[in-house]
Amino acid sequence: MAVHSHLIPAPGQRGSAVVDLVRVRNGKIVEHWDVVQEVPETSANDNTMF
C-alpha cells in the first residue's frame, strides 16, 4: 500500500511531500517505510509534486 500526502503545517507554508509505503501480510502491517521532502519554491520542470 502507498499513500502520497501533502503535509502543510500552517497556512501559507509550502509544506512537504510525504510518501508512506506499507507492506501488509494477513491483514497486519509487517513493514513501513516513509520519505519526506520539502516542496520547493520552484520546480526544475513543468511537473509539480501535486
Backbone bond lengths (Angstrom), bond angles and torsions (degrees), N, CA, C in turn:
res aa  C-N    CA-C-N  psi(-1)  N-CA   C-N-CA  omega(-1)  CA-C   N-CA-C  phi
1 M - - - 1.440 - - 1.514 107.37 -
2 A 1.323 116.90 142.58 1.460 122.09 178.19 1.524 109.47 -132.96
3 V 1.323 115.69 140.41 1.467 121.69 177.38 1.525 107.28 -129.81
4 H 1.339 116.59 127.10 1.464 122.77 178.29 1.520 106.65 -113.36
5 S 1.337 117.40 119.80 1.459 121.88 -174.08 1.516 111.43 -127.05
6 H 1.324 115.16 156.15 1.460 122.30 173.40 1.520 106.39 -113.80
7 L 1.318 117.11 104.74 1.461 123.21 -177.05 1.529 108.83 -93.43
8 I 1.333 116.00 117.68 1.465 121.58 178.43 1.531 106.76 -118.19
9 P 1.346 117.80 106.56 1.470 119.75 -174.67 1.526 114.34 -71.88
10 A 1.346 118.10 -25.05 1.458 121.19 -179.72 1.529 109.21 -151.90
11 P 1.315 117.86 148.21 1.458 120.61 179.23 1.530 111.38 -55.11
12 G 1.333 115.84 139.09 1.458 120.97 178.30 1.518 114.46 90.15
13 Q 1.329 118.65 -11.48 1.461 121.36 178.00 1.522 109.71 -88.82
14 R 1.347 116.88 149.95 1.467 120.79 178.27 1.517 111.49 -70.59
15 G 1.306 117.29 -33.79 1.452 121.58 176.49 1.518 113.64 84.86
16 S 1.315 115.42 -162.76 1.459 123.10 -176.51 1.522 110.18 -133.36
17 A 1.323 114.37 148.62 1.456 121.13 171.29 1.526 106.63 -90.89
18 V 1.315 116.83 130.29 1.455 121.67 -177.43 1.529 108.39 -126.11
19 V 1.326 116.45 132.04 1.454 121.54 175.01 1.527 107.62 -123.23
20 D 1.320 115.33 125.28 1.461 121.46 174.53 1.523 107.83 -112.63
21 L 1.320 116.21 130.02 1.453 122.90 176.42 1.528 107.53 -116.92
22 V 1.323 116.09 130.39 1.458 121.12 -175.87 1.520 108.72 -130.96
23 R 1.318 116.51 133.66 1.467 121.25 173.37 1.522 107.76 -105.61
24 V 1.319 115.05 127.14 1.468 122.03 -176.90 1.522 108.91 -113.80
25 R 1.310 115.62 135.35 1.470 121.35 175.15 1.525 107.64 -134.35
26 N 1.330 115.73 127.68 1.464 121.78 179.71 1.530 112.10 53.64
27 G 1.335 116.01 39.55 1.456 120.86 176.40 1.513 115.62 77.71
28 K 1.351 117.60 8.21 1.464 120.52 -179.62 1.524 110.05 -124.93
29 I 1.318 116.58 145.88 1.460 121.41 175.86 1.521 108.11 -72.79
30 V 1.333 116.68 122.42 1.462 120.38 179.72 1.533 111.88 -110.81
31 E 1.335 117.44 -19.65 1.462 120.81 175.48 1.521 109.19 -148.58
32 H 1.347 115.63 149.70 1.463 121.49 178.36 1.520 108.68 -143.81
33 W 1.327 115.65 132.09 1.462 121.72 174.28 1.521 106.88 -128.41
34 D 1.319 116.41 152.03 1.460 119.44 173.54 1.518 110.14 -147.16
35 V 1.312 114.18 158.98 1.459 121.51 176.50 1.525 106.99 -143.94
36 V 1.335 115.78 141.06 1.458 121.85 -178.29 1.519 108.24 -129.93
37 Q 1.341 116.10 134.53 1.460 121.03 177.32 1.520 108.65 -138.65
38 E 1.316 116.87 132.45 1.456 120.33 176.04 1.521 109.47 -64.63
39 V 1.335 116.50 141.10 1.456 120.77 176.93 1.534 107.38 -74.47
40 P 1.338 117.58 121.99 1.475 119.69 -177.32 1.526 111.41 -71.84
41 E 1.317 115.25 156.46 1.467 120.96 178.24 1.526 110.69 -65.67
42 T 1.335 116.03 -40.60 1.460 120.40 177.21 1.534 108.44 -128.51
43 S 1.328 115.10 153.36 1.446 120.56 -179.46 1.534 110.31 -104.52
44 A 1.313 117.48 147.87 1.465 121.77 178.98 1.528 110.90 -74.65
45 N 1.342 117.58 -12.02 1.464 121.10 178.36 1.535 108.74 -142.25
46 D 1.329 116.42 -177.04 1.467 120.10 -177.76 1.519 113.86 -80.49
47 N 1.315 117.55 -6.30 1.468 121.59 178.61 1.526 109.00 -86.35
48 T 1.304 116.65 131.26 1.459 120.03 175.85 1.521 109.42 -98.17
49 M 1.303 117.66 169.62 1.460 120.57 178.76 1.523 111.65 -71.22
50 F 1.330 116.17 -21.62 1.463 120.25 -177.06 1.493 109.70 -133.14
